[in-house]
Amino acid sequence: MNRTSEHLTLLVSEKQIADTVRRVAAEIRRDAKETTPVCVGILKGAFVFMADLLRALGEPVELDFARVSSYADSDSPVSEPVVEHDISLDIEGRDVLLIEDIVDTGRSLACLVEHLSARSPRSLKIAALVDKRTRRQFRVRLDYVGIIFEGGFLVGYGMDFAERYRNLPAIYELRPRHGDQ
Ligand code: PRP
């Protein structure tokens, strides 16, 4: 295995994630109307949470994906966010559920909510696995939240550092590794 310059500390285990996903799915089911929602995953990070959440939901859904311009490998956005990959389904009059892995400043979600609201969905709700709410800079209303987290940089379960770690089954806090260990 490659040596890396990062140190990972387990923060949320696979079992805790599974319990959280089941709880969020139950909340979504409780509010569900008698319609088939369009579930929109925000690429790339939401792909794992979305897959587990929709299987836990166990109800008919339609599926789509969107992508907002990324922070790339940096912590700070370099320009205004734009929708780089749009959904292909028609959402006019539909119940839409946006699915996000982590909400930090709210920049990505705020951009997508504005973008999708213009297409007149019947409703637009948001499910996020991790809510870093003390970091919020853009107003977004999260309808379903898995975990509230105030700390550092998270990887695993879809979340990356420089495109690595997305396939880890649990969530870890990443810190730079100091010295040769
Ligand atoms: C991450 C994460 C969210 C967003 C949250 O995506 O997956 O989409 O940042 O940050 P925000 O609330 O400040 O917008 P990123 O842009 O890094 O792309 P990725 O999902 O491909 O990793």
py3Dmol code that shows the C-alpha trace and the ligand (Angstrom):
import py3Dmol

protein = """\
ATOM      1  CA  MET A   1       0.000   0.000   0.000  1.00  0.00           C
ATOM      2  CA  ASN A   2       1.211   3.532  -0.791  1.00  0.00           C
ATOM      3  CA  ARG A   3       2.467   5.703   2.027  1.00  0.00           C
ATOM      4  CA  THR A   4       0.412   8.876   2.329  1.00  0.00           C
ATOM      5  CA  SER A   5       1.060  12.185   4.006  1.00  0.00           C
ATOM      6  CA  GLU A   6      -2.339  12.145   5.705  1.00  0.00           C
ATOM      7  CA  HIS A   7      -3.478  10.653   8.960  1.00  0.00           C
ATOM      8  CA  LEU A   8      -7.045   9.320   9.215  1.00  0.00           C
ATOM      9  CA  THR A   9      -9.006   9.062  12.458  1.00  0.00           C
ATOM     10  CA  LEU A  10     -12.219   7.023  12.453  1.00  0.00           C
ATOM     11  CA  LEU A  11     -15.145   9.311  13.186  1.00  0.00           C
ATOM     12  CA  VAL A  12     -18.310   7.487  12.087  1.00  0.00           C
ATOM     13  CA  SER A  13     -18.239   3.700  11.820  1.00  0.00           C
ATOM     14  CA  GLU A  14     -20.005   1.627   9.161  1.00  0.00           C
ATOM     15  CA  LYS A  15     -22.573   0.583  11.786  1.00  0.00           C
ATOM     16  CA  GLN A  16     -23.234   4.195  12.813  1.00  0.00           C
ATOM     17  CA  ILE A  17     -23.592   5.196   9.165  1.00  0.00           C
ATOM     18  CA  ALA A  18     -26.030   2.348   8.500  1.00  0.00           C
ATOM     19  CA  ASP A  19     -28.143   3.320  11.545  1.00  0.00           C
ATOM     20  CA  THR A  20     -28.118   6.953  10.420  1.00  0.00           C
ATOM     21  CA  VAL A  21     -29.102   6.086   6.856  1.00  0.00           C
ATOM     22  CA  ARG A  22     -32.012   3.932   8.122  1.00  0.00           C
ATOM     23  CA  ARG A  23     -33.208   6.763  10.374  1.00  0.00           C
ATOM     24  CA  VAL A  24     -33.050   9.357   7.576  1.00  0.00           C
ATOM     25  CA  ALA A  25     -34.866   6.972   5.203  1.00  0.00           C
ATOM     26  CA  ALA A  26     -37.625   6.507   7.804  1.00  0.00           C
ATOM     27  CA  GLU A  27     -38.013  10.284   8.114  1.00  0.00           C
ATOM     28  CA  ILE A  28     -38.290  10.650   4.337  1.00  0.00           C
ATOM     29  CA  ARG A  29     -40.850   7.804   4.179  1.00  0.00           C
ATOM     30  CA  ARG A  30     -42.884   9.433   6.954  1.00  0.00           C
ATOM     31  CA  ASP A  31     -43.180  12.666   4.917  1.00  0.00           C
ATOM     32  CA  ALA A  32     -43.617  10.987   1.548  1.00  0.00           C
ATOM     33  CA  LYS A  33     -46.566  11.908  -0.590  1.00  0.00           C
ATOM     34  CA  GLU A  34     -48.297   9.427  -2.846  1.00  0.00           C
ATOM     35  CA  THR A  35     -45.952  10.246  -5.704  1.00  0.00           C
ATOM     36  CA  THR A  36     -42.719   8.920  -7.110  1.00  0.00           C
ATOM     37  CA  PRO A  37     -40.025  11.461  -6.195  1.00  0.00           C
ATOM     38  CA  VAL A  38     -37.134  12.432  -8.404  1.00  0.00           C
ATOM     39  CA  CYS A  39     -33.987  11.900  -6.338  1.00  0.00           C
ATOM     40  CA  VAL A  40     -31.051  14.022  -7.462  1.00  0.00           C
ATOM     41  CA  GLY A  41     -27.597  13.091  -6.216  1.00  0.00           C
ATOM     42  CA  ILE A  42     -24.955  15.806  -6.183  1.00  0.00           C
ATOM     43  CA  LEU A  43     -21.788  14.470  -7.786  1.00  0.00           C
ATOM     44  CA  LYS A  44     -19.450  13.221  -6.968  1.00  0.00           C
ATOM     45  CA  GLY A  45     -19.512  12.881  -3.207  1.00  0.00           C
ATOM     46  CA  ALA A  46     -23.149  11.873  -2.729  1.00  0.00           C
ATOM     47  CA  PHE A  47     -22.979   8.681  -4.766  1.00  0.00           C
ATOM     48  CA  VAL A  48     -22.435   6.307  -1.837  1.00  0.00           C
ATOM     49  CA  PHE A  49     -24.966   7.924   0.509  1.00  0.00           C
ATOM     50  CA  MET A  50     -27.503   8.087  -2.301  1.00  0.00           C
ATOM     51  CA  ALA A  51     -27.121   4.408  -3.136  1.00  0.00           C
ATOM     52  CA  ASP A  52     -27.594   3.334   0.484  1.00  0.00           C
ATOM     53  CA  LEU A  53     -30.346   5.857   1.249  1.00  0.00           C
ATOM     54  CA  LEU A  54     -32.507   4.900  -1.718  1.00  0.00           C
ATOM     55  CA  ARG A  55     -32.167   1.198  -0.966  1.00  0.00           C
ATOM     56  CA  ALA A  56     -33.090   1.867   2.667  1.00  0.00           C
ATOM     57  CA  LEU A  57     -36.049   3.929   1.467  1.00  0.00           C
ATOM     58  CA  GLY A  58     -37.438   0.945  -0.378  1.00  0.00           C
ATOM     59  CA  GLU A  59     -40.002   3.031  -2.293  1.00  0.00           C
ATOM     60  CA  PRO A  60     -40.214   3.683  -6.027  1.00  0.00           C
ATOM     61  CA  VAL A  61     -38.028   6.613  -7.056  1.00  0.00           C
ATOM     62  CA  GLU A  62     -36.620   8.128 -10.208  1.00  0.00           C
ATOM     63  CA  LEU A  63     -32.954   8.920 -10.216  1.00  0.00           C
ATOM     64  CA  ASP A  64     -30.819  11.708 -11.611  1.00  0.00           C
ATOM     65  CA  PHE A  65     -27.513  13.448 -10.941  1.00  0.00           C
ATOM     66  CA  ALA A  66     -26.187  16.999 -11.004  1.00  0.00           C
ATOM     67  CA  ARG A  67     -22.773  18.501 -10.451  1.00  0.00           C
ATOM     68  CA  VAL A  68     -21.780  21.971  -9.323  1.00  0.00           C
ATOM     69  CA  SER A  69     -18.306  23.301 -10.104  1.00  0.00           C
ATOM     70  CA  SER A  70     -16.023  21.914  -7.462  1.00  0.00           C
ATOM     71  CA  TYR A  71     -13.524  23.284  -5.024  1.00  0.00           C
ATOM     72  CA  ALA A  72     -11.107  20.861  -6.699  1.00  0.00           C
ATOM     73  CA  ASP A  73      -8.214  20.331  -4.285  1.00  0.00           C
ATOM     74  CA  SER A  74      -8.579  23.667  -2.601  1.00  0.00           C
ATOM     75  CA  ASP A  75     -10.592  24.717   0.449  1.00  0.00           C
ATOM     76  CA  SER A  76     -11.768  27.988  -1.028  1.00  0.00           C
ATOM     77  CA  PRO A  77     -13.914  28.494  -4.118  1.00  0.00           C
ATOM     78  CA  VAL A  78     -12.110  30.314  -6.884  1.00  0.00           C
ATOM     79  CA  SER A  79     -15.193  31.570  -8.710  1.00  0.00           C
ATOM     80  CA  GLU A  80     -18.974  31.655  -8.677  1.00  0.00           C
ATOM     81  CA  PRO A  81     -20.454  28.157  -8.689  1.00  0.00           C
ATOM     82  CA  VAL A  82     -21.960  26.907 -11.927  1.00  0.00           C
ATOM     83  CA  VAL A  83     -23.928  23.770 -12.740  1.00  0.00           C
ATOM     84  CA  GLU A  84     -21.419  21.668 -14.680  1.00  0.00           C
ATOM     85  CA  HIS A  85     -23.679  18.653 -15.160  1.00  0.00           C
ATOM     86  CA  ASP A  86     -27.437  19.097 -15.312  1.00  0.00           C
ATOM     87  CA  ILE A  87     -30.242  16.635 -14.629  1.00  0.00           C
ATOM     88  CA  SER A  88     -31.936  15.065 -17.623  1.00  0.00           C
ATOM     89  CA  LEU A  89     -35.408  14.416 -16.128  1.00  0.00           C
ATOM     90  CA  ASP A  90     -38.251  16.921 -16.361  1.00  0.00           C
ATOM     91  CA  ILE A  91     -39.052  17.942 -12.774  1.00  0.00           C
ATOM     92  CA  GLU A  92     -41.944  20.331 -13.419  1.00  0.00           C
ATOM     93  CA  GLY A  93     -44.695  19.461 -10.950  1.00  0.00           C
ATOM     94  CA  ARG A  94     -42.607  16.685  -9.404  1.00  0.00           C
ATOM     95  CA  ASP A  95     -41.460  16.100  -5.831  1.00  0.00           C
ATOM     96  CA  VAL A  96     -37.676  16.415  -5.866  1.00  0.00           C
ATOM     97  CA  LEU A  97     -35.245  15.196  -3.216  1.00  0.00           C
ATOM     98  CA  LEU A  98     -31.718  16.591  -3.455  1.00  0.00           C
ATOM     99  CA  ILE A  99     -29.156  14.278  -1.887  1.00  0.00           C
ATOM    100  CA  GLU A 100     -25.837  15.652  -0.632  1.00  0.00           C
ATOM    101  CA  ASP A 101     -22.999  13.964   1.238  1.00  0.00           C
ATOM    102  CA  ILE A 102     -21.839  17.006   3.183  1.00  0.00           C
ATOM    103  CA  VAL A 103     -23.039  20.594   3.483  1.00  0.00           C
ATOM    104  CA  ASP A 104     -20.321  23.024   4.413  1.00  0.00           C
ATOM    105  CA  THR A 105     -20.754  26.655   3.295  1.00  0.00           C
ATOM    106  CA  GLY A 106     -23.955  25.671   1.468  1.00  0.00           C
ATOM    107  CA  ARG A 107     -22.545  27.063  -1.782  1.00  0.00           C
ATOM    108  CA  SER A 108     -23.170  23.972  -3.914  1.00  0.00           C
ATOM    109  CA  LEU A 109     -26.687  23.401  -2.600  1.00  0.00           C
ATOM    110  CA  ALA A 110     -27.739  27.039  -2.831  1.00  0.00           C
ATOM    111  CA  CYS A 111     -26.628  27.053  -6.468  1.00  0.00           C
ATOM    112  CA  LEU A 112     -28.564  23.881  -7.279  1.00  0.00           C
ATOM    113  CA  VAL A 113     -31.690  24.877  -5.365  1.00  0.00           C
ATOM    114  CA  GLU A 114     -31.887  28.100  -7.363  1.00  0.00           C
ATOM    115  CA  HIS A 115     -31.198  26.231 -10.598  1.00  0.00           C
ATOM    116  CA  LEU A 116     -33.819  23.519 -10.026  1.00  0.00           C
ATOM    117  CA  SER A 117     -36.464  25.777  -8.459  1.00  0.00           C
ATOM    118  CA  ALA A 118     -36.670  27.654 -11.752  1.00  0.00           C
ATOM    119  CA  ARG A 119     -38.131  24.452 -13.280  1.00  0.00           C
ATOM    120  CA  SER A 120     -41.205  24.574 -11.052  1.00  0.00           C
ATOM    121  CA  PRO A 121     -41.011  21.314  -9.113  1.00  0.00           C
ATOM    122  CA  ARG A 122     -43.992  20.640  -6.838  1.00  0.00           C
ATOM    123  CA  SER A 123     -41.639  20.379  -3.888  1.00  0.00           C
ATOM    124  CA  LEU A 124     -37.882  20.480  -3.386  1.00  0.00           C
ATOM    125  CA  LYS A 125     -36.401  18.877  -0.289  1.00  0.00           C
ATOM    126  CA  ILE A 126     -32.831  18.224   0.775  1.00  0.00           C
ATOM    127  CA  ALA A 127     -31.263  15.238   2.522  1.00  0.00           C
ATOM    128  CA  ALA A 128     -27.668  15.596   3.727  1.00  0.00           C
ATOM    129  CA  LEU A 129     -25.590  12.989   5.476  1.00  0.00           C
ATOM    130  CA  VAL A 130     -23.280  15.462   7.216  1.00  0.00           C
ATOM    131  CA  ASP A 131     -24.205  19.016   8.205  1.00  0.00           C
ATOM    132  CA  LYS A 132     -21.293  21.325   9.068  1.00  0.00           C
ATOM    133  CA  ARG A 133     -23.772  24.028  10.030  1.00  0.00           C
ATOM    134  CA  THR A 134     -21.377  26.345  11.844  1.00  0.00           C
ATOM    135  CA  ARG A 135     -19.566  26.809   8.510  1.00  0.00           C
ATOM    136  CA  ARG A 136     -22.651  27.982   6.632  1.00  0.00           C
ATOM    137  CA  GLN A 137     -22.327  31.054   4.406  1.00  0.00           C
ATOM    138  CA  PHE A 138     -25.270  30.465   2.072  1.00  0.00           C
ATOM    139  CA  ARG A 139     -28.815  30.032   3.355  1.00  0.00           C
ATOM    140  CA  VAL A 140     -30.143  26.524   2.676  1.00  0.00           C
ATOM    141  CA  ARG A 141     -32.867  24.620   4.516  1.00  0.00           C
ATOM    142  CA  LEU A 142     -31.961  21.003   5.143  1.00  0.00           C
ATOM    143  CA  ASP A 143     -35.045  18.804   5.544  1.00  0.00           C
ATOM    144  CA  TYR A 144     -33.204  15.622   6.553  1.00  0.00           C
ATOM    145  CA  VAL A 145     -29.839  15.573   8.317  1.00  0.00           C
ATOM    146  CA  GLY A 146     -27.813  12.512   9.224  1.00  0.00           C
ATOM    147  CA  ILE A 147     -24.965  13.828  11.358  1.00  0.00           C
ATOM    148  CA  ILE A 148     -24.111  17.302  12.618  1.00  0.00           C
ATOM    149  CA  PHE A 149     -20.360  17.807  12.631  1.00  0.00           C
ATOM    150  CA  GLU A 150     -18.437  20.893  13.657  1.00  0.00           C
ATOM    151  CA  GLY A 151     -14.864  19.709  13.229  1.00  0.00           C
ATOM    152  CA  GLY A 152     -12.295  19.242  10.509  1.00  0.00           C
ATOM    153  CA  PHE A 153     -11.912  17.661   7.087  1.00  0.00           C
ATOM    154  CA  LEU A 154     -13.876  14.470   6.427  1.00  0.00           C
ATOM    155  CA  VAL A 155     -13.151  11.680   3.968  1.00  0.00           C
ATOM    156  CA  GLY A 156     -14.666   8.312   3.172  1.00  0.00           C
ATOM    157  CA  TYR A 157     -18.179   7.160   2.280  1.00  0.00           C
ATOM    158  CA  GLY A 158     -18.057   9.243  -0.922  1.00  0.00           C
ATOM    159  CA  MET A 159     -16.033  12.159   0.457  1.00  0.00           C
ATOM    160  CA  ASP A 160     -12.563  12.756  -0.902  1.00  0.00           C
ATOM    161  CA  PHE A 161      -9.262  14.470  -0.466  1.00  0.00           C
ATOM    162  CA  ALA A 162      -7.735  15.070  -3.902  1.00  0.00           C
ATOM    163  CA  GLU A 163     -10.086  12.356  -5.261  1.00  0.00           C
ATOM    164  CA  ARG A 164      -8.810   9.735  -2.804  1.00  0.00           C
ATOM    165  CA  TYR A 165     -10.648   7.934  -0.001  1.00  0.00           C
ATOM    166  CA  ARG A 166     -14.141   8.060  -1.534  1.00  0.00           C
ATOM    167  CA  ASN A 167     -14.422   4.271  -1.360  1.00  0.00           C
ATOM    168  CA  LEU A 168     -13.701   3.921   2.345  1.00  0.00           C
ATOM    169  CA  PRO A 169     -16.788   2.375   3.959  1.00  0.00           C
ATOM    170  CA  ALA A 170     -16.636   4.591   7.085  1.00  0.00           C
ATOM    171  CA  ILE A 171     -16.087   8.320   7.685  1.00  0.00           C
ATOM    172  CA  TYR A 172     -12.700   9.567   8.877  1.00  0.00           C
ATOM    173  CA  GLU A 173     -11.257  12.897   9.907  1.00  0.00           C
ATOM    174  CA  LEU A 174      -8.149  13.685   7.858  1.00  0.00           C
ATOM    175  CA  ARG A 175      -5.148  15.509   9.244  1.00  0.00           C
ATOM    176  CA  PRO A 176      -1.729  16.114   7.690  1.00  0.00           C
ATOM    177  CA  ARG A 177       0.843  13.671   8.992  1.00  0.00           C
ATOM    178  CA  HIS A 178       3.785  15.403  10.583  1.00  0.00           C
ATOM    179  CA  GLY A 179       7.205  13.827  10.396  1.00  0.00           C
ATOM    180  CA  ASP A 180       8.158  10.404   9.124  1.00  0.00           C
ATOM    181  CA  GLN A 181       6.028   7.743  10.876  1.00  0.00           C
TER     182      GLN A 181
END
"""
ligand_1 = """\
22
PRP
C -18.103 18.794 -1.699
C -19.294 18.040 -1.143
C -20.436 18.996 -1.354
C -19.762 20.350 -1.228
C -20.052 20.933 0.118
O -18.130 18.658 -3.072
O -19.504 16.822 -1.828
O -21.022 18.859 -2.622
O -18.342 20.153 -1.345
O -19.452 22.182 0.263
P -20.292 23.524 0.207
O -21.472 23.373 1.128
O -19.310 24.542 0.744
O -20.695 23.774 -1.205
P -16.893 19.083 -3.987
O -17.208 20.421 -4.591
O -15.621 18.982 -3.213
O -16.972 18.001 -5.116
P -17.056 16.398 -4.965
O -18.432 16.073 -4.424
O -16.837 15.919 -6.349
O -15.975 15.966 -4.002
"""
view = py3Dmol.view(width=600, height=400)
view.addModel(protein, "pdb")
view.setStyle({"model": 0}, {"cartoon": {"style": "trace"}})
view.addModel(ligand_1, "xyz")
view.setStyle({"model": 1}, {"stick": {}})
view.zoomTo()
view.show()
